[in-house]
Amino acid sequence: LALMYDEFGRALERLERARSVISVGALSGAVGTHANIEPLVEEHVCENLGLRPANISTQILQRDRHAEYMSALAVVASSVERWALEFRHLHRTEVREAEEPFAKGQKGSSAMPHKRNPIICERLCGLARVIRGYAVTALENVALWHERDISHSSSERVIIPDGTVLLDYMLHKLLWLVDGLVVNPDRMLANLEMSHGLIFSQQVMLAMARKGLPRQDAYVIVQRNAMESWNTGRSFKELLMADPEIQEHFSADELDQIFDLEFHFRAVDSIFQRVGLED
């Protein structure tokens, strides 16, 4: 979730920039020359609307601003989808490391009472596609005939308000998901153990290299034992302990240290500090 925190920090910056870019107005006449309306009037009206006067405009405001705004919405929606998809994968029966909240009496399937489908995650994945489609429409609106046609107007009346409200809904649902997420640490550990210790293969290879073995030789020795573990389901660590080429360089205590899961967490505090979660 620290990764999510960092990602949505960027999302907030992206949305704030997009809001600033699009918050301009124009009241400069039919072709943008202020021929029949003073620039002071434009400035006064924009100020009262909380907008900045555009530096220059034609009959319309240039739509690159609107395309940037909708693209920002699409990127943030894709971030929402990225996490919804991750939760869906973690929710799978054979994984079950994390699950979408499931209320008492809720139905997962009308045909199969045992189902606990991640329906909100699936909904968010679908809605992200809609907002990305809106962004494509906004990009199509950038090029207009001599800056004078209003072909952009009809689509923008749909995509801008609808896309904004839709992303707001998605963010609220994502907050609900995170707040109620069911986390199964025992299942996480069980899934790690399903590898029979193969997750430590890199540590073994690097430890052998530190002992003076050529890296390629170490790779071949470790891979041979790893493939044996894959094919037979035997403990990777036990296979290594029985290998004469491993015994030549490592004691049982040294292998125990290499297979210590805590090794992988040694930099976690530094990572959290970078993210701003040191407390």
Secondary structure, DSSP 8 states (H G I E B T S, - for coil): -HHHHHHHHHHHHHHHHHHHHH-EE----SSSS-SSS-HHHHHHHHHHHT-EE-SS-SSS--THHHHHHHHHHHHHHHHHHHHHHHHHHHHSTTT-SEE----TT--S-SS-TT----HHHHHHHHHHHHHHHHHHHHHHTS--GGGT--HHHHHHHHHHHHHHHHHHHHHHHHHHHHHH-EE-HHHHHHHHHTTTTGGGHHHHHHHHHHTT--HHHHHHHHHHHHHHHHHH---HHHHHHT-HHHHTT--HHHHHHHT-GGGGGTTHHHHHHHHT---
